Every structure is written in structure tokens, then in C-alpha cells.
Amino acid sequence: MRIFILVLIYSIFLISCTTEKQSEIYEFSIESVPNKQSTYLSKICKNIAYSPIEPSVPLIAGTSNIKCSDEFFIIQSRNVFYVVDDQGHIILVLNKIGNGPGEYNFVPSYDLDEVEIELFLYEMIKNKILIYSNNGSLSSEIDISSNITDMHLLGPNKLLLYCAAANRQSQYSHSVINFNNDTLWSLKSKFQYSPGSNIMDMELKTYKIGTKFYYKELMDDTLYCLSDNFEIHPHAIFNTGDLRVTPEHRNGPPMEYLQKGILFNNIFETPEHFIYEYSYQGNYKIMSEKLSGRTVLIDDSGFINDIDGGIPFFPNLQIDDKYLIQIVDAYTIKAWLKDDRFVSFKGNDGQKEKFRKMAESLTENSNPVIIKCQLK
């Protein structure tokens, strides 16, 4: 009986600790720019790999939007969509620009079903989500009742739709629909302001870890977690103080609010850190430690690559809590071979030589390279 009671008490303690950990809210102050510090890639990553995108298609240039899933990358370049696996092989090229049936013209948001390899494109002019199969043909369409700003595939038969207030025709900022356009869940907007303000790509910053979806709105200091059963919890607070963009700012002349507050460009999460980039009278790359709250300013070029001496690293994308991804043009990588920082690098000679051979195989007209860093 005594053993049973001890086991019961220990189990309650474990559950309590787990609940406390899950409900922990991280908080950081970014009202002022932190001190700059040399920050090394090995602090957050244990391995790095390079995958040049194969040259089977003409040069992929002018990438305007990049997304990824566990196994694939989707690159939007001049309204052409390339689906690429993590080895750099091109799986699908979608180029159906036009106004006719099965064509698209203006696509501000898209996503990929990596199981079926289906592309979901939000066509703003038609106000429809166009679904293309893995052979590039249009398989189905979803009519949307009002314009949206952003779209994310949450899982089988679930799409998250986001509408920035400047573009809002309804009182809801977030909604989840199935592929029949039935609303499964919706969230009323926290902010209202004049629709005269321009919509920016900073309106919503997102990432996924497991089945959880994380998001931060432009006018909110809080990063929220949306679970797969549509429960919302605050996950972290980035306190901007008087530098938070407000609805009052956005009620003013269009674009003027860009000078009045902090705008997040990117946000990523590792097991021990948040890594983010924001703009206010300059552009800043920041790393904040979860446990200590310590925040440092990273060099403009990114993390110093002390793993193989390659180019400085700063992520474009995140894959779960496993990888950070950067996609870089071939010219930048090839030019790095002549940089004094690479020439003088005295770290792992085998890794350095591997990077050198990869870079030497590129030409100025090669497609971009996927850099995949495995998190610790």
C-alpha cells in the first residue's frame, strides 16, 4: 500500500511538472537593440548539409516566397512554382499563368500536401484555392467567401485561413476550413483599423512543430500556439514597449506606420532558443535563450559557420524542431571560396574540403543551394 501511494504521488508530481512546462510562457524585452556578439553556428546546430538544386530547369531566380515541409521545398519564382526534394531534385514545376480555367495570375499564399504532393494556391483575383495534383493538372477548387492574406495546410482536410484587418470583409482573423469549405473553427479579430493601410508580408509570421502551429501577428507582441484541436495558448512574448505597431498607427497615412514600430520579418524556434529578425530604423538578427532570457544581436551576415567554414548562416525556414534551412544563390557560395574567413578557417579539414568541392562544382548560372542545418 505504501509503495502504491509513493508511486501515485510521484505520478502526480510528473504530471504537474509536465503541465507546468507546457504552460510556460517565455518573455523577452526587445525595446532596445541588444549588444552584438560573435555567435557561432555550432551553438545551435550539430551538422550541416548542402543540396544544389538540379540544373534540369532554367535558372531559378528572383525567388519571392519559399515554404517547406518535412521532405519538400516549394519555391515561388516569378509566379512559377518549383517543388524540390531535400536532395535538390525537382519533383514538379507548375507554370500555368493566365486568366483561363485551371490557370492563376496572382498568388499571395500557397502550401503543399507532401503526402499527395498536391499544391494549394490561393488565387486572389478569382478568390479561390486552386488544388493542383502531382502531374500539374488542376484537380479541384475551393471557393472562399472573402479575401484572405495567408493560407496554411494544417493537416488532412484542414486549411487555416488568415485575413489581415486591412483586408477584412468579416470579423474573423483566423478560420479553419475543410476542403468542402465547411468552417471548423474561427477566431474573432483582436484588431480593427481603417482598410486604407497597406497589407505587408509581415502581417503573420508562422512555423510548425509537430502538430502545433505557432503564429505572431504584426500588431501583437505575443507568439501563440494553436493545437490540433484548436486550443490557443500564449507561447512567448516579445515585449516591444512603445515600439509596438498599433491600430492607431495604421489608421494614419498608408505606409507611415512602417517607421513607427518594430516589424518582425522572421521567427524560428529551437529546443533552447528563439531566433528572429526584425526591422526598426535598421534590420536586426536576434537570438534569445529560453531559460535565461539572455538576448544577443547576431552579426548582419548571420551565424559564423564554424562547422565547415562555409558562408554565414541565417535561416529562411524551419522544419519541425529538427532543421533550420537557408536557400542561397550559387554565386554567393562560389564567391565565398575566396573570402579570407574561409581561407583562414582552421576547423574540421574534412568538412572544409567537402564544402570546397561542392562550391567548386557550381557555376554562376547554377540553381540555388539548399543549406540544411540539423539542430542540437
N, C-alpha and C positions, 0 to 999 in steps of 0.2 A: 504493500500500500504506500509506504514511504517513497519507494522508487517511482511509483506511478505519479505521485504528487510532484516529485522533483522534475520528472520528465515533462509534466503538464506546465509547471512554472517556467521551465526552460523554453518550451514551445511558445508560450505566451510572450516571453522575452524576445524571441527571434521574430515573431510576427510584429511586435511593437517596433523593433529596430527596423524591419523591412518597411513598415508603414511610414516611419519617420523619415527614412531615406527617400522613399518615393515622393513624400510631400515636401522635401527640402526645396527651398527657393533660393537660388543663387542671386547675389546682388553686387553690382559694380558701379562705381561712380566714374563717369566719363565727361564731367563738366569741364575738365581741363585736360590738356594733352599730357599723357604720362611721359616719363623720361625714356629716351631711346636707349636700347640695349642690344648688343650683338646677340642675335637669337639663332640657335643652330637647329637644323632640321632633325638631328638625331635626338633632340629633346622630346619630340612628339612621334617620330617615325622610326621604324627599325629596318625598313627595306625600301628600295626604290626600283621601279621597272619602267622601261621606255618601249612604246609601241608606235613606230611610224605608221601613219595611215597609208595603205597601199596606193600605188600610183595608177590604178586601173581607171580612174576618172580624172578629168582635168583638175588643175589646182583648186583646192577648196580654200577660198579666200574671203575676207570680209565677213567672218562669222559674227552673226548678230545675237545668237541665242544658242546655248548648249544645255542639254539635260542628260541625265544618265540614270540607269537602273543597275541592278547587280551585275549584269553581263553585257549591257549595250550602252552606247553613247549615241545621242541624236544631235546632229549639228545642223543648224539652220544657216544657210549661206545664200544670200541674195534670193530668198524665197524658195530655194531648193533645199530639200531635207535629205540628209545622209544618215542612215543607221549603220553604226560601226560596232564590231565586237571588240573586246578588250585586247585582242591581238592586232588590231588595226585593219582587219578585213571588212570591206564594205558589204553589208548584207542587203541593203535596199537603198535605192535612190528614187526619191519622189519629186518629180518636176512636172506638175500639172497646173501651171499658172494660166489663169484665164477666167472668164465670166460664165462659161458654159456649164452644163451638167458634169458633175464629177471633177470640177476644177475649183481652184481657190485663187484669191487675189491678195487679201490682207489677213495675215495670221499672227496675232499678237501673242498667242499662247498655244502650247501643244504638249502632248505626252505620249508615252509608249507603253503598250501592254507587252511585256517582254516574254510572256508565255506564248501568246499567239503571234507575236511580232506584228502587232497592228498599231498604226499611227492614228492618234486622235488629234485633229486640228480644229481649233476654234476659228471659223471664218467670220470675221466681224461684220463684213458688208452683208453677207447672207444671214448673219446671226444664227449660225448653225454649227454644230460639232460634226465634222466630216470624219468618218472612220474608214481608213484605207487598210486593206489586207496586206499580207506579206509579199504579194506579187504586184503591189502598187495600184490595184483596182479599188474603186470605191465600193465598200461593202454595205454601208448604211449611213444614215444621217440622224442627228438628234436636233430637233427644233428647240431653241432657247427663247423663253418668254421675254427676257430683257437682256440688254448688252452686259457683258462681263469684262473684267480686266485680266483675270488669270484663271487657269484651269489645271487641276491635278488629278491623276488617276490614283485613287486610294486603294483599290483592290478590285477583285472580280465584281463587275457590275456596279461600281461605285465611283462617281466623279465629284470632286469638290470644285465648286464654282465660287469665285470671289469677285465682288464688284466694289470698286473704289467709290467713295461717296460722290466725287465729282462727276461720275458717270452713272449715278444711281437712278434707276427708274422704280425701285422698290425700297422698302425699309430694311431689307436684309443685306448684310455684307457678305455672309458665308451661307452656302447651302450645299447639301449633298444630294445628288440625284442618282437614280439608276438609269440604265440605258433605254428605258421606256419613258424617261423624263418624269418619273414619279419622284416627288420630293421626300427624302428620307429624314432629313434634318435641316434646320436653318437657324441662323443666329442674327438677331437684330443688330444693326449698326450702332457702334458706340459714338460715332462722329457724324455731324451734319454740317455742311457748309455749302456755299454757293457753287453751282456747277460750272462756274467760269474758270476755275483753276485747271491747269493742265494736269493730265494724268502722267505719272512718271513710272519708270520700271522699278523704282524704289518703293512703290506702294505696299508691296507684300514680299517679305523675304522668308523663304521656307527651306526645310530639309526634312528627311525622314530617317528614323532609326527604328528598325523592326517594323511593327505595325503602328507605331506612333508618328504623328505628323506634327511638326513644330512650325510655328509661324509668328512673325512680328510685323505689325502694321506700321506705316511710316509715322503716324502721329501718336504712337503708343510706345512707352518705354519698356513694356512687358513682353517677353517672349512666352508664348503659350504652347501647351501640349494638347493636341486633340487625339484622344484614344480611338481605337477601332469601334467602340460602342458610343462614340460621340460625346464623351465627357471631356470638359475643358478644365485644365489646371494651369495656373501660372508656373512657369519653369525657371525663369531668370528675369531679373530687372536690370536694365542698363540705364542708370539714372543720368539724364541729360540736363536736369535742373531747368534753368531759364532758357536753355538752348533747344528745348523740345519744340518741334513744329506743331502748331495748334490750328484748330479750325478758324480762329480769328485771323491768323496769318494767311490762310488760304482763301479767306473771303476778300482779301485785298487784290491788287493788280496781279494778273496771271504771271507766274514765274518769279515774282518778287520774293515769295516765301523761301525760295531756294537759298537766299542769302541770310535767312533769319534763324536757321536752326540746323541741327545735326541730321544728316541723311545717311541711313545705312545702305551700303552698296552690296555687302555680302555678310553672311554669318554662318559659322560652322561650329560643330561641337565634337570634341574628342573625349575619351574617358576622363581626362584630367583638366581639360582647358576649353575655353571658348576662344575662337579665332574669328575676328571680324574686321571689316573695313568700313570707314565712314568718311563723309565729307563735311567740312565746315571751315571755310577760309583755308582750304588745303585738303589734301587727301591723306588719311592715316590708316595704317595697318596695325592692329592691336592684338595682343594675346593676354587673356586673363585666366589665372589659376582658379579652379573651382573652390578648393579647400581654403586657401589663404586669402583669396580675393586680390592677390597681387596682380597688378596690371602693368604691362610694359609696351612701349612703342617699338614695333619692328621696323627695320630698315625699309626704305621705299621700295627696294627691289624684292624684298621678301626674306624668307629664312635663308641663312647661309647654308649651302649644301656641303656638309662635312661628311656625307656618306660616300660620295664618289667624286666630289669636286665639280659636279655639274652646275648648271645655271641656278641662280637663286630660285627658291620655290615659294609660291603663294597660290593657294587653291582657287579653282573656279567652281569646283563641285565636290560633293561628299557622297560616298556610297556607304550607307548604314553607319555603323561606328567602326568600320574596318579600314576604309581607304579615303584619302584625300586625293583629288585629281586636278591636274593642271594641263591645259592644252596649249601648246606653244608652236609658233611657226618655225619651219625648218631653218630659215635664215638665222634666227636668233641663236639656235642651238649650235649651228655650224660656226658662227662667228665667235662663240664662247671659247673655242679651242685656242684662240689667240689672246684671250684675256689673261692678264697677269695672275689673276686669282686662280685660274685653272692651271696655268703653267707651274705656279709655285705650290700647288696643293700637295701635301706630304702624307695624306691619309692612306687608305687602302689602295695599294697599287693595282691590284687585280680589278677592283671596281672602277678605278680611274681609267684603266685601259679599255674596259668594256664600254664605258661611256664614249671614249675617244673613237672606237671602231664604229659605234652607232652613228656618231656625229659625222664622221668622215664618209659614211655611206650616203649621206643626204646631199642634195643639190639645192640651189636657191629656189628651184621650182618644185621641190618635193612638197607633198602634202604635210599638214601639221603633225605633230608628235603628241601622243597621249602619254603623260607622265603620271604614274600611279604609285603613290606612297602608302605603304602599309602602316597603320597606326600601331603604337605600342599598346 
